[in-house]
Amino acid sequence: MLVSSTMHLLSMCVLSLVLSCCQGRVDPNFRIRAVNLGGWLVTEGWIKPSLFDGIVNKDFLDGTALQFKSVTTGKYLSAEQGGGSIIVANRTTASGWETFRLWRINETAFNFRVFGKQFIGVDTDENGIGIVAIPKAPGHSETFEILRNSDDKNRVRIKAPNGYYLQAKTEEVVTADSQGNKGWGDDDPSVFVMKMTGRLEGEFQVTNGYGPENAPQVMREHWRTFIVEKDFEFISQNGLNAVRIPVGWWIASDPTPPPPFVGGSLQALDNAFQWAKKYGLKVIIDLHAAPGSQNGWEHSGSRDSSQEWGKTDETITQTVAVIDFLTSRYAKSPSLYAVELINEPLSPGATLSSVIEYYKAGYAAVRRHTSTAFVVMSNRLGPMEPRELFPMASGFKRSVIDVHYYNLFEDKFNNMTLQQNIDFVYNNRSSQLNYVTTSNGPLTFVGEWVAEWQVVGAGKEDYQRLAEAQMEVYGRASFGWAYWTLKNVNKHWSLEWMINNVYIKL
């Protein structure tokens, strides 16, 4: 009878433990210690610049921002009113209206998108030579070539689709009717001095840059070799227990995603789950790039820095479908630990109402397939209130708020000393993390941080102090943290390099 009662008690304890897990209770002492696999399934050129080396005319990728100064007027080309009118050459300084974003058609042909999102084209109503920025969608009349002077790559001519070159006849009259045969001197109105003021090196740029003939081979080789099984073994042997894997929305359409994206990243993610299972690692799937781009940055798949995600119901519906696809595919994997619904939506373009609408739908999509995976919701970047998601997230089981902390990217860090950086982590970051870590709210996750700063001449021990300070503070996050990133040509951004060279001790 005693044995029977003991067995019954043990059975009830096991059942109680199982029910606790299913109801969302977690071991309060467990923390994620993860590394991001950045630059793998979502391209970021700064992480692996060599990925772009084989692109012909790689100066002119999608989203490259160009300004053109007429050598005869000494003024910049400008889209009047930012677009919707004519092109003039009368601005003494260059800003948004004087900046043109490239859409790459092939290695020699381009569209120019203006501030108001119209495209420069030849006005067929003005004898076919007037230059305007009216069309919202590009066609043949909006397709140009850029010819560079072999002796000075910044002196250019712009060839219009009618076969002639643009010229600034006066400050107010820009036409496409020059033969362009007067040389490259300052007396030729068809010559412009070009200045590049920005560029993107993301998934759209690399795939469209290589084009449909070459991109599939280049990308599949990159996915096959950049992150491999030995990396998962390395991660598991060095004090880490999880990986955060950024993916792009196009993965849900694999093997035939919409151009210019190419298929193959889904197989790489499948491999990652197999390796994670083998080496006992947990996986956080992170939707890093959403349809239309949630922040306009290269790592969100943006073509030209436009931020369109959340502005239409279609982009939200499409993103929910991606989350549904990914969760259904991996829900039964013992390695699936969390699904992050979107990475770094940027305020004010990503409004709070659109983000909340999406998070509610995304959470429901995850829960259709799993009751145990955590659902991670990234705080917005830009102007926002750090607890703005709490009223919604607190009602969700196994919900997590993701915050990203870098001692970079803001002017206040530019002149900080070594000790001021350390103090900022212990004081400011600690306070910020405490503010979003509450007993009855969602868990907190420092989903990105790095042992890098603006301090010049810092030595190994200095970097060790920075890393230790951050691990101590971010270790208090109730869900855990993830270092950005595993591999990077910029050595302090590479956790692999930092571990191998004993800059970080886990």
Secondary structure as a PSIPRED ss2 file (coil, helix, strand):
# PSIPRED VFORMAT (PSIPRED V4.0)

   1 M C   1.000  0.000  0.000
   2 L H   0.000  1.000  0.000
   3 V H   0.000  1.000  0.000
   4 S H   0.000  1.000  0.000
   5 S H   0.000  1.000  0.000
   6 T H   0.000  1.000  0.000
   7 M H   0.000  1.000  0.000
   8 H H   0.000  1.000  0.000
   9 L H   0.000  1.000  0.000
  10 L H   0.000  1.000  0.000
  11 S H   0.000  1.000  0.000
  12 M H   0.000  1.000  0.000
  13 C H   0.000  1.000  0.000
  14 V H   0.000  1.000  0.000
  15 L H   0.000  1.000  0.000
  16 S H   0.000  1.000  0.000
  17 L H   0.000  1.000  0.000
  18 V H   0.000  1.000  0.000
  19 L H   0.000  1.000  0.000
  20 S H   0.000  1.000  0.000
  21 C H   0.000  1.000  0.000
  22 C H   0.000  1.000  0.000
  23 Q C   1.000  0.000  0.000
  24 G C   1.000  0.000  0.000
  25 R C   1.000  0.000  0.000
  26 V C   1.000  0.000  0.000
  27 D C   1.000  0.000  0.000
  28 P C   1.000  0.000  0.000
  29 N C   1.000  0.000  0.000
  30 F C   1.000  0.000  0.000
  31 R C   1.000  0.000  0.000
  32 I E   0.000  0.000  1.000
  33 R E   0.000  0.000  1.000
  34 A E   0.000  0.000  1.000
  35 V E   0.000  0.000  1.000
  36 N E   0.000  0.000  1.000
  37 L C   1.000  0.000  0.000
  38 G C   1.000  0.000  0.000
  39 G C   1.000  0.000  0.000
  40 W C   1.000  0.000  0.000
  41 L C   1.000  0.000  0.000
  42 V C   1.000  0.000  0.000
  43 T C   1.000  0.000  0.000
  44 E E   0.000  0.000  1.000
  45 G C   1.000  0.000  0.000
  46 W C   1.000  0.000  0.000
  47 I C   1.000  0.000  0.000
  48 K C   1.000  0.000  0.000
  49 P H   0.000  1.000  0.000
  50 S H   0.000  1.000  0.000
  51 L H   0.000  1.000  0.000
  52 F H   0.000  1.000  0.000
  53 D C   1.000  0.000  0.000
  54 G C   1.000  0.000  0.000
  55 I C   1.000  0.000  0.000
  56 V C   1.000  0.000  0.000
  57 N C   1.000  0.000  0.000
  58 K C   1.000  0.000  0.000
  59 D C   1.000  0.000  0.000
  60 F C   1.000  0.000  0.000
  61 L C   1.000  0.000  0.000
  62 D C   1.000  0.000  0.000
  63 G C   1.000  0.000  0.000
  64 T C   1.000  0.000  0.000
  65 A E   0.000  0.000  1.000
  66 L E   0.000  0.000  1.000
  67 Q E   0.000  0.000  1.000
  68 F E   0.000  0.000  1.000
  69 K E   0.000  0.000  1.000
  70 S E   0.000  0.000  1.000
  71 V C   1.000  0.000  0.000
  72 T C   1.000  0.000  0.000
  73 T C   1.000  0.000  0.000
  74 G C   1.000  0.000  0.000
  75 K C   1.000  0.000  0.000
  76 Y E   0.000  0.000  1.000
  77 L E   0.000  0.000  1.000
  78 S E   0.000  0.000  1.000
  79 A E   0.000  0.000  1.000
  80 E H   0.000  1.000  0.000
  81 Q H   0.000  1.000  0.000
  82 G H   0.000  1.000  0.000
  83 G C   1.000  0.000  0.000
  84 G C   1.000  0.000  0.000
  85 S C   1.000  0.000  0.000
  86 I E   0.000  0.000  1.000
  87 I E   0.000  0.000  1.000
  88 V E   0.000  0.000  1.000
  89 A E   0.000  0.000  1.000
  90 N E   0.000  0.000  1.000
  91 R E   0.000  0.000  1.000
  92 T C   1.000  0.000  0.000
  93 T C   1.000  0.000  0.000
  94 A C   1.000  0.000  0.000
  95 S C   1.000  0.000  0.000
  96 G C   1.000  0.000  0.000
  97 W C   1.000  0.000  0.000
  98 E C   1.000  0.000  0.000
  99 T C   1.000  0.000  0.000
 100 F E   0.000  0.000  1.000
 101 R E   0.000  0.000  1.000
 102 L E   0.000  0.000  1.000
 103 W E   0.000  0.000  1.000
 104 R E   0.000  0.000  1.000
 105 I C   1.000  0.000  0.000
 106 N C   1.000  0.000  0.000
 107 E C   1.000  0.000  0.000
 108 T C   1.000  0.000  0.000
 109 A E   0.000  0.000  1.000
 110 F E   0.000  0.000  1.000
 111 N E   0.000  0.000  1.000
 112 F E   0.000  0.000  1.000
 113 R E   0.000  0.000  1.000
 114 V C   1.000  0.000  0.000
 115 F C   1.000  0.000  0.000
 116 G C   1.000  0.000  0.000
 117 K C   1.000  0.000  0.000
 118 Q C   1.000  0.000  0.000
 119 F E   0.000  0.000  1.000
 120 I E   0.000  0.000  1.000
 121 G E   0.000  0.000  1.000
 122 V E   0.000  0.000  1.000
 123 D E   0.000  0.000  1.000
 124 T C   1.000  0.000  0.000
 125 D C   1.000  0.000  0.000
 126 E C   1.000  0.000  0.000
 127 N C   1.000  0.000  0.000
 128 G C   1.000  0.000  0.000
 129 I C   1.000  0.000  0.000
 130 G E   0.000  0.000  1.000
 131 I E   0.000  0.000  1.000
 132 V E   0.000  0.000  1.000
 133 A E   0.000  0.000  1.000
 134 I C   1.000  0.000  0.000
 135 P C   1.000  0.000  0.000
 136 K C   1.000  0.000  0.000
 137 A C   1.000  0.000  0.000
 138 P C   1.000  0.000  0.000
 139 G C   1.000  0.000  0.000
 140 H H   0.000  1.000  0.000
 141 S H   0.000  1.000  0.000
 142 E H   0.000  1.000  0.000
 143 T C   1.000  0.000  0.000
 144 F E   0.000  0.000  1.000
 145 E E   0.000  0.000  1.000
 146 I E   0.000  0.000  1.000
 147 L E   0.000  0.000  1.000
 148 R E   0.000  0.000  1.000
 149 N E   0.000  0.000  1.000
 150 S C   1.000  0.000  0.000
 151 D C   1.000  0.000  0.000
 152 D E   0.000  0.000  1.000
 153 K E   0.000  0.000  1.000
 154 N E   0.000  0.000  1.000
 155 R E   0.000  0.000  1.000
 156 V E   0.000  0.000  1.000
 157 R E   0.000  0.000  1.000
 158 I E   0.000  0.000  1.000
 159 K E   0.000  0.000  1.000
 160 A C   1.000  0.000  0.000
 161 P C   1.000  0.000  0.000
 162 N C   1.000  0.000  0.000
 163 G C   1.000  0.000  0.000
 164 Y C   1.000  0.000  0.000
 165 Y E   0.000  0.000  1.000
 166 L E   0.000  0.000  1.000
 167 Q E   0.000  0.000  1.000
 168 A E   0.000  0.000  1.000
 169 K C   1.000  0.000  0.000
 170 T C   1.000  0.000  0.000
 171 E C   1.000  0.000  0.000
 172 E C   1.000  0.000  0.000
 173 V C   1.000  0.000  0.000
 174 V E   0.000  0.000  1.000
 175 T E   0.000  0.000  1.000
 176 A E   0.000  0.000  1.000
 177 D E   0.000  0.000  1.000
 178 S E   0.000  0.000  1.000
 179 Q C   1.000  0.000  0.000
 180 G C   1.000  0.000  0.000
 181 N C   1.000  0.000  0.000
 182 K C   1.000  0.000  0.000
 183 G C   1.000  0.000  0.000
 184 W C   1.000  0.000  0.000
 185 G C   1.000  0.000  0.000
 186 D C   1.000  0.000  0.000
 187 D C   1.000  0.000  0.000
 188 D C   1.000  0.000  0.000
 189 P C   1.000  0.000  0.000
 190 S C   1.000  0.000  0.000
 191 V C   1.000  0.000  0.000
 192 F E   0.000  0.000  1.000
 193 V E   0.000  0.000  1.000
 194 M E   0.000  0.000  1.000
 195 K E   0.000  0.000  1.000
 196 M E   0.000  0.000  1.000
 197 T E   0.000  0.000  1.000
 198 G E   0.000  0.000  1.000
 199 R C   1.000  0.000  0.000
 200 L C   1.000  0.000  0.000
 201 E C   1.000  0.000  0.000
 202 G E   0.000  0.000  1.000
 203 E H   0.000  1.000  0.000
 204 F H   0.000  1.000  0.000
 205 Q H   0.000  1.000  0.000
 206 V H   0.000  1.000  0.000
 207 T H   0.000  1.000  0.000
 208 N H   0.000  1.000  0.000
 209 G H   0.000  1.000  0.000
 210 Y H   0.000  1.000  0.000
 211 G H   0.000  1.000  0.000
 212 P H   0.000  1.000  0.000
 213 E H   0.000  1.000  0.000
 214 N H   0.000  1.000  0.000
 215 A H   0.000  1.000  0.000
 216 P H   0.000  1.000  0.000
 217 Q H   0.000  1.000  0.000
 218 V H   0.000  1.000  0.000
 219 M H   0.000  1.000  0.000
 220 R H   0.000  1.000  0.000
 221 E H   0.000  1.000  0.000
 222 H H   0.000  1.000  0.000
 223 W H   0.000  1.000  0.000
 224 R H   0.000  1.000  0.000
 225 T H   0.000  1.000  0.000
 226 F H   0.000  1.000  0.000
 227 I C   1.000  0.000  0.000
 228 V C   1.000  0.000  0.000
 229 E H   0.000  1.000  0.000
 230 K H   0.000  1.000  0.000
 231 D H   0.000  1.000  0.000
 232 F H   0.000  1.000  0.000
 233 E H   0.000  1.000  0.000
 234 F H   0.000  1.000  0.000
 235 I H   0.000  1.000  0.000
 236 S H   0.000  1.000  0.000
 237 Q C   1.000  0.000  0.000
 238 N C   1.000  0.000  0.000
 239 G C   1.000  0.000  0.000
 240 L C   1.000  0.000  0.000
 241 N C   1.000  0.000  0.000
 242 A E   0.000  0.000  1.000
 243 V E   0.000  0.000  1.000
 244 R E   0.000  0.000  1.000
 245 I E   0.000  0.000  1.000
 246 P E   0.000  0.000  1.000
 247 V E   0.000  0.000  1.000
 248 G E   0.000  0.000  1.000
 249 W H   0.000  1.000  0.000
 250 W H   0.000  1.000  0.000
 251 I H   0.000  1.000  0.000
 252 A H   0.000  1.000  0.000
 253 S H   0.000  1.000  0.000
 254 D C   1.000  0.000  0.000
 255 P C   1.000  0.000  0.000
 256 T C   1.000  0.000  0.000
 257 P C   1.000  0.000  0.000
 258 P C   1.000  0.000  0.000
 259 P C   1.000  0.000  0.000
 260 P C   1.000  0.000  0.000
 261 F C   1.000  0.000  0.000
 262 V C   1.000  0.000  0.000
 263 G C   1.000  0.000  0.000
 264 G C   1.000  0.000  0.000
 265 S H   0.000  1.000  0.000
 266 L H   0.000  1.000  0.000
 267 Q H   0.000  1.000  0.000
 268 A H   0.000  1.000  0.000
 269 L H   0.000  1.000  0.000
 270 D H   0.000  1.000  0.000
 271 N H   0.000  1.000  0.000
 272 A H   0.000  1.000  0.000
 273 F H   0.000  1.000  0.000
 274 Q H   0.000  1.000  0.000
 275 W H   0.000  1.000  0.000
 276 A H   0.000  1.000  0.000
 277 K H   0.000  1.000  0.000
 278 K H   0.000  1.000  0.000
 279 Y C   1.000  0.000  0.000
 280 G C   1.000  0.000  0.000
 281 L C   1.000  0.000  0.000
 282 K E   0.000  0.000  1.000
 283 V E   0.000  0.000  1.000
 284 I E   0.000  0.000  1.000
 285 I E   0.000  0.000  1.000
 286 D E   0.000  0.000  1.000
 287 L E   0.000  0.000  1.000
 288 H E   0.000  0.000  1.000
 289 A E   0.000  0.000  1.000
 290 A C   1.000  0.000  0.000
 291 P C   1.000  0.000  0.000
 292 G C   1.000  0.000  0.000
 293 S C   1.000  0.000  0.000
 294 Q C   1.000  0.000  0.000
 295 N C   1.000  0.000  0.000
 296 G C   1.000  0.000  0.000
 297 W C   1.000  0.000  0.000
 298 E H   0.000  1.000  0.000
 299 H H   0.000  1.000  0.000
 300 S H   0.000  1.000  0.000
 301 G C   1.000  0.000  0.000
 302 S C   1.000  0.000  0.000
 303 R C   1.000  0.000  0.000
 304 D C   1.000  0.000  0.000
 305 S C   1.000  0.000  0.000
 306 S C   1.000  0.000  0.000
 307 Q C   1.000  0.000  0.000
 308 E C   1.000  0.000  0.000
 309 W C   1.000  0.000  0.000
 310 G C   1.000  0.000  0.000
 311 K C   1.000  0.000  0.000
 312 T C   1.000  0.000  0.000
 313 D H   0.000  1.000  0.000
 314 E H   0.000  1.000  0.000
 315 T H   0.000  1.000  0.000
 316 I H   0.000  1.000  0.000
 317 T H   0.000  1.000  0.000
 318 Q H   0.000  1.000  0.000
 319 T H   0.000  1.000  0.000
 320 V H   0.000  1.000  0.000
 321 A H   0.000  1.000  0.000
 322 V H   0.000  1.000  0.000
 323 I H   0.000  1.000  0.000
 324 D H   0.000  1.000  0.000
 325 F H   0.000  1.000  0.000
 326 L H   0.000  1.000  0.000
 327 T H   0.000  1.000  0.000
 328 S H   0.000  1.000  0.000
 329 R H   0.000  1.000  0.000
 330 Y H   0.000  1.000  0.000
 331 A C   1.000  0.000  0.000
 332 K C   1.000  0.000  0.000
 333 S C   1.000  0.000  0.000
 334 P C   1.000  0.000  0.000
 335 S C   1.000  0.000  0.000
 336 L E   0.000  0.000  1.000
 337 Y E   0.000  0.000  1.000
 338 A E   0.000  0.000  1.000
 339 V E   0.000  0.000  1.000
 340 E E   0.000  0.000  1.000
 341 L C   1.000  0.000  0.000
 342 I C   1.000  0.000  0.000
 343 N C   1.000  0.000  0.000
 344 E C   1.000  0.000  0.000
 345 P C   1.000  0.000  0.000
 346 L E   0.000  0.000  1.000
 347 S C   1.000  0.000  0.000
 348 P C   1.000  0.000  0.000
 349 G C   1.000  0.000  0.000
 350 A C   1.000  0.000  0.000
 351 T C   1.000  0.000  0.000
 352 L H   0.000  1.000  0.000
 353 S H   0.000  1.000  0.000
 354 S H   0.000  1.000  0.000
 355 V H   0.000  1.000  0.000
 356 I H   0.000  1.000  0.000
 357 E H   0.000  1.000  0.000
 358 Y H   0.000  1.000  0.000
 359 Y H   0.000  1.000  0.000
 360 K H   0.000  1.000  0.000
 361 A H   0.000  1.000  0.000
 362 G H   0.000  1.000  0.000
 363 Y H   0.000  1.000  0.000
 364 A H   0.000  1.000  0.000
 365 A H   0.000  1.000  0.000
 366 V H   0.000  1.000  0.000
 367 R H   0.000  1.000  0.000
 368 R C   1.000  0.000  0.000
 369 H C   1.000  0.000  0.000
 370 T C   1.000  0.000  0.000
 371 S C   1.000  0.000  0.000
 372 T C   1.000  0.000  0.000
 373 A C   1.000  0.000  0.000
 374 F E   0.000  0.000  1.000
 375 V E   0.000  0.000  1.000
 376 V E   0.000  0.000  1.000
 377 M E   0.000  0.000  1.000
 378 S E   0.000  0.000  1.000
 379 N C   1.000  0.000  0.000
 380 R C   1.000  0.000  0.000
 381 L E   0.000  0.000  1.000
 382 G C   1.000  0.000  0.000
 383 P C   1.000  0.000  0.000
 384 M C   1.000  0.000  0.000
 385 E C   1.000  0.000  0.000
 386 P C   1.000  0.000  0.000
 387 R C   1.000  0.000  0.000
 388 E C   1.000  0.000  0.000
 389 L C   1.000  0.000  0.000
 390 F H   0.000  1.000  0.000
 391 P H   0.000  1.000  0.000
 392 M H   0.000  1.000  0.000
 393 A H   0.000  1.000  0.000
 394 S C   1.000  0.000  0.000
 395 G C   1.000  0.000  0.000
 396 F C   1.000  0.000  0.000
 397 K C   1.000  0.000  0.000
 398 R C   1.000  0.000  0.000
 399 S E   0.000  0.000  1.000
 400 V E   0.000  0.000  1.000
 401 I E   0.000  0.000  1.000
 402 D E   0.000  0.000  1.000
 403 V E   0.000  0.000  1.000
 404 H E   0.000  0.000  1.000
 405 Y C   1.000  0.000  0.000
 406 Y C   1.000  0.000  0.000
 407 N C   1.000  0.000  0.000
 408 L C   1.000  0.000  0.000
 409 F C   1.000  0.000  0.000
 410 E C   1.000  0.000  0.000
 411 D H   0.000  1.000  0.000
 412 K H   0.000  1.000  0.000
 413 F H   0.000  1.000  0.000
 414 N C   1.000  0.000  0.000
 415 N C   1.000  0.000  0.000
 416 M C   1.000  0.000  0.000
 417 T C   1.000  0.000  0.000
 418 L H   0.000  1.000  0.000
 419 Q H   0.000  1.000  0.000
 420 Q H   0.000  1.000  0.000
 421 N H   0.000  1.000  0.000
 422 I H   0.000  1.000  0.000
 423 D H   0.000  1.000  0.000
 424 F H   0.000  1.000  0.000
 425 V H   0.000  1.000  0.000
 426 Y H   0.000  1.000  0.000
 427 N H   0.000  1.000  0.000
 428 N H   0.000  1.000  0.000
 429 R H   0.000  1.000  0.000
 430 S H   0.000  1.000  0.000
 431 S H   0.000  1.000  0.000
 432 Q H   0.000  1.000  0.000
 433 L H   0.000  1.000  0.000
 434 N H   0.000  1.000  0.000
 435 Y H   0.000  1.000  0.000
 436 V H   0.000  1.000  0.000
 437 T C   1.000  0.000  0.000
 438 T C   1.000  0.000  0.000
 439 S C   1.000  0.000  0.000
 440 N C   1.000  0.000  0.000
 441 G C   1.000  0.000  0.000
 442 P C   1.000  0.000  0.000
 443 L E   0.000  0.000  1.000
 444 T E   0.000  0.000  1.000
 445 F E   0.000  0.000  1.000
 446 V E   0.000  0.000  1.000
 447 G E   0.000  0.000  1.000
 448 E E   0.000  0.000  1.000
 449 W E   0.000  0.000  1.000
 450 V C   1.000  0.000  0.000
 451 A C   1.000  0.000  0.000
 452 E C   1.000  0.000  0.000
 453 W C   1.000  0.000  0.000
 454 Q C   1.000  0.000  0.000
 455 V C   1.000  0.000  0.000
 456 V C   1.000  0.000  0.000
 457 G C   1.000  0.000  0.000
 458 A C   1.000  0.000  0.000
 459 G C   1.000  0.000  0.000
 460 K H   0.000  1.000  0.000
 461 E H   0.000  1.000  0.000
 462 D H   0.000  1.000  0.000
 463 Y H   0.000  1.000  0.000
 464 Q H   0.000  1.000  0.000
 465 R H   0.000  1.000  0.000
 466 L H   0.000  1.000  0.000
 467 A H   0.000  1.000  0.000
 468 E H   0.000  1.000  0.000
 469 A H   0.000  1.000  0.000
 470 Q H   0.000  1.000  0.000
 471 M H   0.000  1.000  0.000
 472 E H   0.000  1.000  0.000
 473 V H   0.000  1.000  0.000
 474 Y H   0.000  1.000  0.000
 475 G C   1.000  0.000  0.000
 476 R C   1.000  0.000  0.000
 477 A C   1.000  0.000  0.000
 478 S C   1.000  0.000  0.000
 479 F C   1.000  0.000  0.000
 480 G E   0.000  0.000  1.000
 481 W E   0.000  0.000  1.000
 482 A E   0.000  0.000  1.000
 483 Y E   0.000  0.000  1.000
 484 W C   1.000  0.000  0.000
 485 T C   1.000  0.000  0.000
 486 L C   1.000  0.000  0.000
 487 K C   1.000  0.000  0.000
 488 N C   1.000  0.000  0.000
 489 V C   1.000  0.000  0.000
 490 N C   1.000  0.000  0.000
 491 K H   0.000  1.000  0.000
 492 H H   0.000  1.000  0.000
 493 W H   0.000  1.000  0.000
 494 S C   1.000  0.000  0.000
 495 L H   0.000  1.000  0.000
 496 E H   0.000  1.000  0.000
 497 W H   0.000  1.000  0.000
 498 M H   0.000  1.000  0.000
 499 I H   0.000  1.000  0.000
 500 N H   0.000  1.000  0.000
 501 N C   1.000  0.000  0.000
 502 V C   1.000  0.000  0.000
 503 Y C   1.000  0.000  0.000
 504 I C   1.000  0.000  0.000
 505 K C   1.000  0.000  0.000
 506 L C   1.000  0.000  0.000
